[in-house]
Every structure is written in C-alpha cells, then in structure tokens.
Amino acid sequence: MNIIIRLILCWIFPPLAVFDKGCGAIAMVFILTLLGWLPGAIVAMLMCLADKK
C-alpha cells in the first residue's frame, strides 16, 4: 500500500515523493520539476521504484 501512495505522490508533487531519499534527490527532482513537470515525475517514479527492488 505504501508504494501506491508513493506513486500517486510522484504524479501529484514529485519532490514530496522522494522526501526520504536525501537532500540531493529532493533538489534534483525539484529542479527537474521546475523545468517541466514530466521530467520531475519520471525521475521521482524511477527513484521510488528502484528503492522497492
């Protein structure tokens, strides 16, 4: 259930989904989200799915 909530957060507000990954991950996803919502969402989703494996 936790992964479902995290994937929903990846689409709504990507930096919030990677909050527990550290400051560098948050900054990278935030900058990509500012450049365009889709790149930030994709990177956040990849980070969340890579953590599950």
C-alpha positions in Angstrom: 0.0 0.0 0.0 2.9 2.3 0.7 4.2 2.1 -2.8 0.8 3.0 -4.2 0.7 6.2 -2.1 4.3 7.0 -3.2 3.5 6.5 -6.9 0.5 8.8 -6.6 2.7 11.4 -4.9 5.2 11.0 -7.9 2.5 12.3 -10.2 1.0 15.0 -8.0 4.1 16.5 -6.4 7.3 14.7 -7.3 9.7 16.3 -4.7 7.4 15.1 -1.9 7.6 11.5 -3.1 11.4 11.4 -2.7 11.5 13.2 0.7 13.2 10.3 2.5 15.9 9.9 -0.1 18.0 12.9 1.0 18.6 16.5 0.1 20.3 15.8 -3.2 17.5 13.7 -4.5 14.9 16.3 -3.5 16.9 19.1 -5.1 17.4 17.2 -8.4 13.7 16.3 -8.6 12.7 19.8 -7.7 14.9 21.3 -10.4 13.6 18.9 -13.0 10.0 19.6 -11.9 10.6 23.3 -12.3 12.0 22.7 -15.9 8.9 20.6 -16.7 6.5 18.6 -14.7 7.0 15.4 -16.7 10.8 15.0 -16.2 10.5 15.5 -12.5 7.6 13.0 -12.2 9.6 10.4 -14.3 12.7 10.7 -12.2 10.8 10.6 -8.9 9.0 7.5 -10.1 12.2 5.8 -11.1 13.8 6.6 -7.7 10.7 5.2 -5.9 10.6 2.0 -8.0 14.4 1.4 -7.7 14.1 1.6 -3.9 11.5 -1.2 -3.9 13.7 -3.7 -5.8 
